[in-house]
Amino acid sequence: MAKRNWISEIMGGQILLHSGILQQARFVLYIFVLIILYISINFGIEKSMLTERRNQKELKNLKADYTSKSSKLMYQSKRAEVEKRLFEKNSGLIVPTEPPRRILIER
C-alpha cells in the first residue's frame, strides 16, 4: 500500500510540496537561466568557429591567387617579355644599343 501511495504522490504532484522543490523555486529558476545562458554561449562559439573556418578557406584561396598573379606579373615584367610584347604591337620603341650615361650638372 505504501508503494501505491508513493506512486500516487508522484503522479498527483504532492511530492513537490513535501520535498520542498516549490520552496526552492528561485534556485531552480536560477539554474534554468544558467543552463539557457550556457547553451546560448555554446551556439555563439560554434557560429564563430564556423566563420573562422570559412575565413581560413577564403584566405587560403586568396593566397593561391596572389601567388599565381605575382608570378605571372614577374614573368611579364622581364625585359625579354616586354620587348616581345612591344614588337608584337608594332611599337616604335627600339632597344638601346649604347649603355646609359650619367649627366652631370655643375652649379
C-alpha positions in Angstrom: 0.0 0.0 0.0 2.9 2.3 0.7 4.2 1.8 -2.8 0.8 2.8 -4.2 0.8 6.0 -2.1 4.3 6.9 -3.3 3.2 6.5 -6.9 0.1 8.5 -6.4 2.1 11.3 -4.7 4.4 11.5 -7.7 1.6 11.4 -10.3 -0.5 13.9 -8.3 2.3 16.4 -7.7 2.2 16.0 -3.9 5.9 15.0 -3.9 6.8 18.5 -5.0 5.1 20.0 -1.9 6.7 17.5 0.5 10.2 17.6 -0.9 10.5 21.4 -0.8 11.0 22.0 -4.5 8.5 24.8 -4.6 10.3 26.3 -1.7 13.5 26.4 -3.8 11.8 27.9 -6.8 14.2 30.8 -7.1 17.2 28.5 -7.1 15.6 26.2 -9.7 14.9 29.3 -11.8 18.5 30.5 -11.4 19.8 27.0 -12.5 17.4 27.2 -15.5 18.7 30.6 -16.5 22.3 29.4 -16.2 21.5 26.4 -18.5 19.9 28.7 -21.1 22.9 31.0 -20.9 25.4 28.1 -21.3 23.5 26.8 -24.4 23.4 30.2 -26.0 27.1 30.8 -25.4 27.9 27.4 -26.9 25.9 28.3 -30.0 27.7 31.6 -30.3 31.1 29.9 -30.1 30.1 27.3 -32.7 29.0 30.1 -35.0 32.3 32.0 -34.6 34.3 28.8 -35.2 32.3 28.1 -38.4 33.0 31.7 -39.5 36.7 31.3 -38.7 36.9 28.1 -40.7 35.2 29.7 -43.7 37.6 32.7 -43.5 40.6 30.4 -43.3 39.5 28.7 -46.6 38.9 32.0 -48.2 42.3 33.2 -47.1 44.0 30.1 -48.5 42.3 30.7 -51.9 43.3 34.3 -51.9 46.9 33.4 -51.1 46.9 31.0 -54.0 45.5 33.7 -56.3 48.1 36.2 -55.1 51.0 33.8 -55.7 49.8 32.9 -59.2 49.2 36.6 -60.2 52.5 37.7 -58.7 54.4 35.0 -60.6 52.6 36.0 -63.8 53.4 39.7 -63.3 57.1 38.9 -62.6 57.2 36.8 -65.8 55.6 39.6 -67.9 57.9 42.3 -66.5 61.1 40.5 -67.7 63.0 42.5 -70.3 62.7 39.9 -73.0 58.9 39.7 -72.5 58.5 43.4 -72.6 60.5 43.6 -75.8 58.4 40.8 -77.3 55.1 42.5 -76.5 56.4 45.8 -77.9 57.4 44.1 -81.1 54.0 42.3 -81.4 52.2 45.7 -81.0 54.4 47.3 -83.6 55.6 49.9 -81.2 58.2 52.5 -82.4 60.4 51.8 -79.4 63.7 50.2 -80.1 66.3 48.6 -77.8 69.1 51.0 -76.9 72.4 50.0 -78.3 74.7 52.0 -76.0 74.6 52.0 -72.2 73.1 54.8 -70.3 75.3 57.8 -69.4 75.3 59.9 -66.3 74.6 63.6 -66.9 76.5 65.9 -64.5 75.3 69.4 -63.9 77.6 71.9 -62.3 76.1 74.6 -60.1 
